[in-house]
Amino acid sequence: MPLPTYFPDPETVSGNVASEKHRPRVQFLRRVCIGHCAANLITAGLSIQLVSFAQIGQAAALFIVSLAALTLQRRFLDKGLLGVSLSVALAVPTVVFLAIVWGHLRSLGLPVDVIVPISLAIGVYSALCGNDFSYWGQLTLSYLVCLGFLIFMFRSGDMSVTQAIGGACLGFVYLFYFSYDLSMIVKRRRIGEELSGVVDFYRDLVNFVTYSVRVYLHWKRFRFI
């Protein structure tokens, strides 16, 4: 009997994208990345218009509630056209609440808009890479765009050195999360579930909490604790 791993294995489904041939796998990745780019640009645009609709605390709380709803939907009703439709429908308020939080963070001087050039870089890379998609290549090139944007903003006087450093840190954390989560999405999604894959970037934020519970239950099951 093989020894259990110290941490639980990633969740997978049969017939997932990771098990497909190279071409359809890359096509799935490209569509999800472009969809994610579009979602971020829409969120950034809405953040300018909706910032006055609610206080940051209210919007943040509603954003967390919407993430919980998305997580429950994936857990209990995530198959077929109905699952995709529900994912998209629940993603709409999620984007709205995130946009309000984004707008407030911008007004506080936080460099959240660095997500915009990074998202554009992700989208352009995905559109132009053909069948040569690379997680590390996308991450590296997108981060170079991030640094270029921050240097330009700093030299033009629109960003302080503290904001530029903060933007560099935020950009790295965001890109690391994006690349890692993308590599996990292909293990949980099948061809044709690209829209659900885009929404997964939002609901997977909850994994920072739920994964700790999974680890605890895993350790308890195999008597690590």
N, C-alpha and C positions, 0 to 999 in steps of 0.2 A: 504494500500500500504506500503510495507516494506521500511524502510529508507535506502537510498544508503550508501554504505561504504565510508569511507573517502578516501581510496585508491582503484584504479580499481582492480577488481578480476583478477587472473592469467588467461591467455589464455588457453582454453581447446578445445578439439575436441571430437566428439561423438565416442564411442567405444574405448576410449583411454586405455592405458596400466593400468593406475591406477584403472580402473573399472573392470579389469579382475580378475580371481581367483588367489589365492596366487602363485601357482606353475608357470603358464605362466608369471606372473608378475616378479617373481624372476629370471626366465630364461632370460627374456628380460634385466633386470638390470645387470645380470652377463655378458651377451654378450656385452652390451654397455660399461661396465667398462673395460673388457678385451680389447675391441677395442680401448678405450681411452688410456689404458696403452701402447698398441702397437704403437699408433700414437705418443705418447710422446717419446718413446724410439727411434723411427725412426727420429723424430725431433732432439733429442739429438745427434744421430749419424751423421746426416747431418750437424749439427752445427759445427762439427769439420772440415768437408770437404769443406763447402761452405762459410765460414766466409770471405774469401777474394774476393768473387764474387761481392760485392756491399758494399757501405758505410752504416753505421747503419741508418742514416737519410733516405736514399733512400729505404732501405729494410723496415723500419718502415712505411713509406708512402705507399709503395706497399702492405704491410700487411693490412693496414687499408682499402685500396681500395678493396682488396680481401674479407675482412669481409663484406664490403658494398655490393659486388656482391653476396655473399652467403645469405645475409639478403634479398635482392631483389628476389633472386631465391626462397627462402622459402615463400616469400609473394605471388608471382605470379605463380610459377610453381613448386609445391612441391608434386604432387600426382603421385602414381604409380611408375613403373620402371623408367620412364623418370626422375621423380623428384629425385629418389635415385641416378641415374647415374649422373645427373647434380651436385648433392651435392658432390659426390665423385670427379668428375672432377674438380670442383672449389676448393675443399679442397687441391688438390695437390699443386698449387702455394701458397696457404695459408701456408701450412706446410713449403715449401721452404723458403718463406720470413721470417717466424717466426724463422726458423733454423738459418738464417743469423743474425737476431737480437740477438738470443740466443748466438751465437758465439761471437759477439761483446761485449755483456754484460759480458760474462765469461772473456774475455780479459781485461775488465775494473776492474776485481776483484770482481764482484758481484756474490753472491752464488746461481746462477740460477740452478746449477747442483743438488741442493737439490730436484728438481722435479723428478729426476731419481729414487732414492730409494723410494720416495713416490709413484710414478707410479707403481713400482714393487710391493710395498705393496698392492696397490689397486688391481692389477692384481692377485696376489697370494691369497688375501682374497676372491676375487670374484670366483676364480677357486675352492677354498676349502670349501667355506661356505655352500655348498649344498642349501637347502631350508631355511636356517636360516639367510638370508641376513638382515643386520641391517645398516641403515645409520650411526647411532652414533657409532656402533661397528667398522665399516670400518674407520670412521674418526679418532676415538681414537687410534686404532691399527696402522694406517698409520702414525699418528703424532708421536707415540712412536718410530717408525722406523726412522722417520725424525730426532728426537732428538738424537737417538742412532748414526746415521750417522754423525751428526754435532759434537757430543762429540768425536767420533773416529777421525774425521778430525782435530779437535782442538788439541787433545792430541798427534796426530802424527806430529803436526807442519805444516800441510798443510792448515790451516785456522786460521786466527786471531780471537780474541774474538769478535771483531766488526762484522766480516763476519759471525761468528757462530750465533750471536744474530740476525743479518739481515736474515740469513737463516731460523732461527726459526720463525721469523715474516712472511717471505715470504711463508714458508710451511703452517703456520696456515691460512693465507689469501687464498692461493690456495686451501687447503682442504675444507675450509668453502664454497668457491665459487663452487667447484666441487660437494659437497654434496647437497647444496641448488639447484644448477642447475639440478642435477640428479633427484631430487624430483619434479621439474617442467617439465622436459622432459617427464616423464611418463604420464603427463596430456595432452601433446601435440602430442604424438606419439602413433601409434598403433602397435600391434604385427606384425613383419615383417619389421619394419622401423628402425632396429637397426643401420644400417650404417648412416642413416640420423640423428639418435640420437647422434652418435659419433661426427658428424660434428657440431651438435648444440652447443657443448661446445665451439667451435670457434666463431660461429656467435652470440651466446648469450652474448659475450663480448660487442657487440654493444648496448645491452639492458641498459647499464649504461647511455647511452645518450637517447635512444628512450623511456625508461620508464619515464624519466622526462617529455617528451612531452605528454605521455599518462596521466600522473598525472595532468598536466596542463589542458588538454582537458576535463578530468573527472571533475575536480573542476569547470571548466567553465560551463560544461553542467548542473551540479547540483547546481550551484550558491554558491559554497564554496568560490569563490573569486569575 
